Amino acid sequence: MINLGIAVIGGFGGAALVAIGLLAVGVAVLASTVTGIVVVSFVSSALSQIFRVAVYEYAVTGQAPGGLDGRPLQAAFAGP
């Protein structure tokens, strides 16, 4: 969702700046939009993997890994 918001705002903003003749600024906005999307994607992927490893460790040992609360991990196994 965040990637979509960044893409829409940055894409339209950059395109609008290019359309009114501010080519350098428009290209800079578009480049920073792409950079923002990449950064958010990396962070999101890393956090997802950390949670998956924590859930796996909780499933195997029955204890939450150090520094994590066990309630969200236990909720991963709860039914609807």
N, CA, C and O atoms as a GROMACS GRO file, in nm:
protein
  320
    1MET      N    1   0.082  -0.119   0.000
    1MET     CA    2   0.000   0.000   0.000
    1MET      C    3   0.086   0.125   0.000
    1MET      O    4   0.057   0.221  -0.071
    2ILE      N    5   0.192   0.123   0.081
    2ILE     CA    6   0.278   0.239   0.088
    2ILE      C    7   0.347   0.260  -0.046
    2ILE      O    8   0.362   0.373  -0.092
    3ASN      N    9   0.390   0.149  -0.110
    3ASN     CA   10   0.454   0.162  -0.241
    3ASN      C   11   0.362   0.227  -0.342
    3ASN      O   12   0.405   0.310  -0.422
    4LEU      N   13   0.234   0.190  -0.338
    4LEU     CA   14   0.138   0.249  -0.431
    4LEU      C   15   0.123   0.398  -0.406
    4LEU      O   16   0.118   0.476  -0.501
    5GLY      N   17   0.115   0.438  -0.279
    5GLY     CA   18   0.104   0.580  -0.246
    5GLY      C   19   0.224   0.659  -0.292
    5GLY      O   20   0.211   0.768  -0.348
    6ILE      N   21   0.343   0.604  -0.269
    6ILE     CA   22   0.465   0.671  -0.313
    6ILE      C   23   0.465   0.682  -0.465
    6ILE      O   24   0.500   0.787  -0.519
    7ALA      N   25   0.427   0.576  -0.534
    7ALA     CA   26   0.428   0.576  -0.679
    7ALA      C   27   0.330   0.677  -0.737
    7ALA      O   28   0.362   0.749  -0.831
    8VAL      N   29   0.211   0.682  -0.680
    8VAL     CA   30   0.109   0.775  -0.732
    8VAL      C   31   0.150   0.919  -0.709
    8VAL      O   32   0.148   1.000  -0.802
    9ILE      N   33   0.188   0.951  -0.586
    9ILE     CA   34   0.224   1.090  -0.555
    9ILE      C   35   0.350   1.132  -0.630
    9ILE      O   36   0.352   1.237  -0.694
   10GLY      N   37   0.453   1.049  -0.624
   10GLY     CA   38   0.577   1.083  -0.693
   10GLY      C   39   0.564   1.082  -0.843
   10GLY      O   40   0.619   1.169  -0.912
   11GLY      N   41   0.491   0.986  -0.895
   11GLY     CA   42   0.472   0.977  -1.040
   11GLY      C   43   0.396   1.095  -1.096
   11GLY      O   44   0.438   1.156  -1.194
   12PHE      N   45   0.283   1.127  -1.034
   12PHE     CA   46   0.205   1.242  -1.082
   12PHE      C   47   0.279   1.373  -1.057
   12PHE      O   48   0.276   1.463  -1.141
   13GLY      N   49   0.344   1.383  -0.942
   13GLY     CA   50   0.420   1.505  -0.912
   13GLY      C   51   0.534   1.526  -1.010
   13GLY      O   52   0.552   1.636  -1.062
   14GLY      N   53   0.609   1.421  -1.035
   14GLY     CA   54   0.720   1.431  -1.130
   14GLY      C   55   0.672   1.459  -1.271
   14GLY      O   56   0.731   1.540  -1.342
   15ALA      N   57   0.565   1.391  -1.312
   15ALA     CA   58   0.511   1.414  -1.446
   15ALA      C   59   0.458   1.556  -1.461
   15ALA      O   60   0.474   1.618  -1.566
   16ALA      N   61   0.395   1.608  -1.357
   16ALA     CA   62   0.344   1.745  -1.362
   16ALA      C   63   0.458   1.845  -1.373
   16ALA      O   64   0.448   1.942  -1.449
   17LEU      N   65   0.565   1.823  -1.300
   17LEU     CA   66   0.680   1.913  -1.308
   17LEU      C   67   0.744   1.908  -1.446
   17LEU      O   68   0.785   2.012  -1.499
   18VAL      N   69   0.754   1.790  -1.504
   18VAL     CA   70   0.808   1.778  -1.640
   18VAL      C   71   0.715   1.848  -1.739
   18VAL      O   72   0.762   1.915  -1.831
   19ALA      N   73   0.585   1.833  -1.720
   19ALA     CA   74   0.488   1.893  -1.812
   19ALA      C   75   0.492   2.045  -1.811
   19ALA      O   76   0.468   2.108  -1.914
   20ILE      N   77   0.522   2.106  -1.696
   20ILE     CA   78   0.524   2.253  -1.692
   20ILE      C   79   0.663   2.308  -1.723
   20ILE      O   80   0.685   2.429  -1.714
   21GLY      N   81   0.756   2.221  -1.760
   21GLY     CA   82   0.886   2.267  -1.806
   21GLY      C   83   0.998   2.258  -1.705
   21GLY      O   84   1.110   2.301  -1.735
   22LEU      N   85   0.974   2.206  -1.589
   22LEU     CA   86   1.079   2.191  -1.489
   22LEU      C   87   1.137   2.049  -1.500
   22LEU      O   88   1.119   1.966  -1.411
   23LEU      N   89   1.207   2.026  -1.610
   23LEU     CA   90   1.256   1.892  -1.641
   23LEU      C   91   1.350   1.837  -1.534
   23LEU      O   92   1.333   1.723  -1.490
   24ALA      N   93   1.447   1.915  -1.492
   24ALA     CA   94   1.546   1.865  -1.395
   24ALA      C   95   1.479   1.830  -1.262
   24ALA      O   96   1.509   1.726  -1.202
   25VAL      N   97   1.389   1.916  -1.217
   25VAL     CA   98   1.320   1.890  -1.090
   25VAL      C   99   1.228   1.769  -1.105
   25VAL      O  100   1.220   1.686  -1.015
   26GLY      N  101   1.159   1.760  -1.217
   26GLY     CA  102   1.069   1.647  -1.241
   26GLY      C  103   1.142   1.515  -1.244
   26GLY      O  104   1.096   1.416  -1.188
   27VAL      N  105   1.257   1.513  -1.311
   27VAL     CA  106   1.338   1.390  -1.317
   27VAL      C  107   1.390   1.355  -1.178
   27VAL      O  108   1.394   1.238  -1.141
   28ALA      N  109   1.429   1.456  -1.100
   28ALA     CA  110   1.477   1.432  -0.963
   28ALA      C  111   1.365   1.373  -0.877
   28ALA      O  112   1.389   1.282  -0.798
   29VAL      N  113   1.244   1.424  -0.892
   29VAL     CA  114   1.130   1.372  -0.815
   29VAL      C  115   1.101   1.228  -0.857
   29VAL      O  116   1.076   1.142  -0.772
   30LEU      N  117   1.104   1.201  -0.986
   30LEU     CA  118   1.080   1.064  -1.033
   30LEU      C  119   1.189   0.969  -0.984
   30LEU      O  120   1.160   0.856  -0.945
   31ALA      N  121   1.314   1.013  -0.987
   31ALA     CA  122   1.424   0.929  -0.939
   31ALA      C  123   1.412   0.902  -0.789
   31ALA      O  124   1.435   0.790  -0.744
   32SER      N  125   1.376   1.003  -0.713
   32SER     CA  126   1.360   0.982  -0.568
   32SER      C  127   1.238   0.896  -0.539
   32SER      O  128   1.235   0.825  -0.439
   33THR      N  129   1.138   0.901  -0.626
   33THR     CA  130   1.021   0.814  -0.611
   33THR      C  131   1.062   0.668  -0.628
   33THR      O  132   1.023   0.582  -0.548
   34VAL      N  133   1.139   0.640  -0.730
   34VAL     CA  134   1.186   0.503  -0.753
   34VAL      C  135   1.273   0.458  -0.636
   34VAL      O  136   1.260   0.344  -0.590
   35THR      N  137   1.361   0.545  -0.589
   35THR     CA  138   1.446   0.512  -0.474
   35THR      C  139   1.361   0.483  -0.351
   35THR      O  140   1.388   0.387  -0.278
   36GLY      N  141   1.259   0.564  -0.328
   36GLY     CA  142   1.170   0.543  -0.213
   36GLY      C  143   1.098   0.410  -0.220
   36GLY      O  144   1.084   0.341  -0.120
   37ILE      N  145   1.052   0.374  -0.338
   37ILE     CA  146   0.982   0.247  -0.356
   37ILE      C  147   1.077   0.130  -0.328
   37ILE      O  148   1.038   0.033  -0.262
   38VAL      N  149   1.199   0.140  -0.376
   38VAL     CA  150   1.297   0.033  -0.354
   38VAL      C  151   1.329   0.020  -0.205
   38VAL      O  152   1.335  -0.091  -0.152
   39VAL      N  153   1.350   0.133  -0.137
   39VAL     CA  154   1.382   0.130   0.006
   39VAL      C  155   1.267   0.070   0.087
   39VAL      O  156   1.289  -0.015   0.173
   40VAL      N  157   1.145   0.114   0.059
   40VAL     CA  158   1.029   0.062   0.132
   40VAL      C  159   1.012  -0.088   0.105
   40VAL      O  160   0.977  -0.163   0.195
   41SER      N  161   1.037  -0.130  -0.018
   41SER     CA  162   1.027  -0.273  -0.051
   41SER      C  163   1.130  -0.355   0.026
   41SER      O  164   1.098  -0.462   0.078
   42PHE      N  165   1.254  -0.306   0.033
   42PHE     CA  166   1.358  -0.378   0.107
   42PHE      C  167   1.324  -0.388   0.256
   42PHE      O  168   1.337  -0.494   0.316
   43VAL      N  169   1.282  -0.277   0.314
   43VAL     CA  170   1.249  -0.277   0.457
   43VAL      C  171   1.132  -0.370   0.485
   43VAL      O  172   1.134  -0.446   0.581
   44SER      N  173   1.029  -0.362   0.401
   44SER     CA  174   0.912  -0.447   0.418
   44SER      C  175   0.950  -0.595   0.407
   44SER      O  176   0.904  -0.677   0.486
   45SER      N  177   1.032  -0.629   0.310
   45SER     CA  178   1.075  -0.767   0.292
   45SER      C  179   1.158  -0.814   0.411
   45SER      O  180   1.140  -0.927   0.458
   46ALA      N  181   1.247  -0.730   0.459
   46ALA     CA  182   1.331  -0.768   0.574
   46ALA      C  183   1.246  -0.792   0.698
   46ALA      O  184   1.267  -0.890   0.770
   47LEU      N  185   1.151  -0.703   0.725
   47LEU     CA  186   1.064  -0.720   0.842
   47LEU      C  187   0.978  -0.844   0.830
   47LEU      O  188   0.954  -0.914   0.929
   48SER      N  189   0.931  -0.873   0.710
   48SER     CA  190   0.851  -0.993   0.688
   48SER      C  191   0.933  -1.119   0.717
   48SER      O  192   0.884  -1.212   0.780
   49GLN      N  193   1.057  -1.121   0.672
   49GLN     CA  194   1.143  -1.237   0.696
   49GLN      C  195   1.176  -1.252   0.844
   49GLN      O  196   1.180  -1.364   0.896
   50ILE      N  197   1.199  -1.141   0.913
   50ILE     CA  198   1.226  -1.146   1.057
   50ILE      C  199   1.107  -1.208   1.130
   50ILE      O  200   1.125  -1.292   1.218
   51PHE      N  201   0.985  -1.165   1.094
   51PHE     CA  202   0.867  -1.220   1.158
   51PHE      C  203   0.852  -1.369   1.128
   51PHE      O  204   0.817  -1.447   1.216
   52ARG      N  205   0.878  -1.408   1.004
   52ARG     CA  206   0.866  -1.550   0.967
   52ARG      C  207   0.964  -1.636   1.046
   52ARG      O  208   0.929  -1.744   1.092
   53VAL      N  209   1.087  -1.589   1.060
   53VAL     CA  210   1.186  -1.664   1.137
   53VAL      C  211   1.143  -1.672   1.283
   53VAL      O  212   1.159  -1.776   1.347
   54ALA      N  213   1.090  -1.562   1.336
   54ALA     CA  214   1.044  -1.562   1.475
   54ALA      C  215   0.928  -1.660   1.494
   54ALA      O  216   0.924  -1.731   1.595
   55VAL      N  217   0.835  -1.664   1.400
   55VAL     CA  218   0.723  -1.759   1.409
   55VAL      C  219   0.775  -1.902   1.401
   55VAL      O  220   0.728  -1.989   1.474
   56TYR      N  221   0.871  -1.926   1.314
   56TYR     CA  222   0.929  -2.060   1.304
   56TYR      C  223   0.995  -2.100   1.435
   56TYR      O  224   0.974  -2.210   1.485
   57GLU      N  225   1.074  -2.010   1.490
   57GLU     CA  226   1.142  -2.042   1.616
   57GLU      C  227   1.041  -2.064   1.728
   57GLU      O  228   1.061  -2.151   1.812
   58TYR      N  229   0.934  -1.985   1.729
   58TYR     CA  230   0.829  -2.003   1.830
   58TYR      C  231   0.761  -2.140   1.811
   58TYR      O  232   0.730  -2.208   1.909
   59ALA      N  233   0.738  -2.179   1.685
   59ALA     CA  234   0.673  -2.307   1.659
   59ALA      C  235   0.761  -2.424   1.702
   59ALA      O  236   0.711  -2.526   1.750
   60VAL      N  237   0.890  -2.410   1.684
   60VAL     CA  238   0.982  -2.519   1.717
   60VAL      C  239   1.007  -2.528   1.867
   60VAL      O  240   1.005  -2.637   1.924
   61THR      N  241   1.032  -2.414   1.932
   61THR     CA  242   1.072  -2.415   2.073
   61THR      C  243   0.959  -2.385   2.170
   61THR      O  244   0.967  -2.421   2.287
   62GLY      N  245   0.854  -2.318   2.122
   62GLY     CA  246   0.746  -2.277   2.211
   62GLY      C  247   0.776  -2.151   2.288
   62GLY      O  248   0.696  -2.109   2.372
   63GLN      N  249   0.890  -2.090   2.261
   63GLN     CA  250   0.929  -1.967   2.329
   63GLN      C  251   0.956  -1.859   2.226
   63GLN      O  252   1.009  -1.885   2.118
   64ALA      N  253   0.919  -1.736   2.262
   64ALA     CA  254   0.946  -1.624   2.173
   64ALA      C  255   1.095  -1.594   2.172
   64ALA      O  256   1.160  -1.599   2.276
   65PRO      N  257   1.150  -1.562   2.055
   65PRO     CA  258   1.291  -1.523   2.050
   65PRO      C  259   1.316  -1.399   2.135
   65PRO      O  260   1.224  -1.320   2.159
   66GLY      N  261   1.438  -1.382   2.179
   66GLY     CA  262   1.473  -1.268   2.264
   66GLY      C  263   1.430  -1.135   2.206
   66GLY      O  264   1.453  -1.107   2.088
   67GLY      N  265   1.369  -1.053   2.289
   67GLY     CA  266   1.328  -0.920   2.246
   67GLY      C  267   1.192  -0.914   2.181
   67GLY      O  268   1.145  -0.804   2.148
   68LEU      N  269   1.127  -1.025   2.161
   68LEU     CA  270   0.995  -1.026   2.098
   68LEU      C  271   0.890  -1.073   2.197
   68LEU      O  272   0.915  -1.158   2.283
   69ASP      N  273   0.771  -1.016   2.183
   69ASP     CA  274   0.657  -1.056   2.265
   69ASP      C  275   0.595  -1.182   2.203
   69ASP      O  276   0.581  -1.190   2.081
   70GLY      N  277   0.559  -1.277   2.284
   70GLY     CA  278   0.504  -1.403   2.236
   70GLY      C  279   0.361  -1.396   2.188
   70GLY      O  280   0.317  -1.484   2.114
   71ARG      N  281   0.285  -1.294   2.229
   71ARG     CA  282   0.143  -1.288   2.191
   71ARG      C  283   0.121  -1.278   2.041
   71ARG      O  284   0.038  -1.353   1.988
   72PRO      N  285   0.189  -1.189   1.968
   72PRO     CA  286   0.168  -1.187   1.822
   72PRO      C  287   0.211  -1.317   1.755
   72PRO      O  288   0.152  -1.360   1.656
   73LEU      N  289   0.315  -1.380   1.810
   73LEU     CA  290   0.360  -1.507   1.752
   73LEU      C  291   0.257  -1.616   1.777
   73LEU      O  292   0.231  -1.697   1.688
   74GLN      N  293   0.199  -1.618   1.896
   74GLN     CA  294   0.095  -1.716   1.927
   74GLN      C  295  -0.028  -1.691   1.840
   74GLN      O  296  -0.095  -1.786   1.799
   75ALA      N  297  -0.058  -1.565   1.813
   75ALA     CA  298  -0.175  -1.531   1.730
   75ALA      C  299  -0.158  -1.581   1.587
   75ALA      O  300  -0.257  -1.600   1.517
   76ALA      N  301  -0.035  -1.602   1.544
   76ALA     CA  302  -0.013  -1.654   1.409
   76ALA      C  303  -0.068  -1.795   1.394
   76ALA      O  304  -0.096  -1.839   1.282
   77PHE      N  305  -0.086  -1.866   1.506
   77PHE     CA  306  -0.137  -2.002   1.502
   77PHE      C  307  -0.284  -2.010   1.542
   77PHE      O  308  -0.343  -2.118   1.537
   78ALA      N  309  -0.344  -1.900   1.580
   78ALA     CA  310  -0.484  -1.900   1.625
   78ALA      C  311  -0.577  -1.914   1.505
   78ALA      O  312  -0.550  -1.860   1.398
   79GLY      N  313  -0.684  -1.985   1.524
   79GLY     CA  314  -0.785  -2.000   1.420
   79GLY      C  315  -0.873  -1.877   1.410
   79GLY      O  316  -0.859  -1.784   1.490
   80PRO      N  317  -0.963  -1.876   1.314
   80PRO     CA  318  -1.051  -1.758   1.295
   80PRO      C  319  -1.149  -1.736   1.406
   80PRO      O  320  -1.227  -1.641   1.401
   0.00000   0.00000   0.00000
